[in-house]
Amino acid sequence: MDYKDVMSGIDWLASQRMCDKGRMGVYGGSYGAILGAYAIGKTTLFRAAVLSGGSYGYRRACRLGLQMMWNAACTQELAYPPVEMSDVSQELSLSPICYA
């Protein structure tokens, strides 16, 4: 939903002539980097991207022992850790590596 929210905001800004969709870039750190990477994997709207400190492949990060708090939170929310996600579940996630 975050991606759809951002894109609808961009559409609104463009309709108000507050931005030029032909000259857009994306910048983000941490979760903003994850969302930015997801966006550049889903659309060709952005001409440049500067992303820093994001985790771009959740399942791989969890297998490497990274993202322990995220892994624990997902285990609690989803009833299974991300390392056990099926390929379909992984593709439906926000994991940007799915769209590279």
Secondary structure, DSSP 8 states (H G I E B T S, - for coil): -HHHHHHHHHHHHHHTTSS-GGGEEEEEETHHHHHHHHHHHH-S-EEEEEEES--S-HHHHHHTT--HHHHHHHHHHHSS-GGG--HHHHHHSS-GGGG-
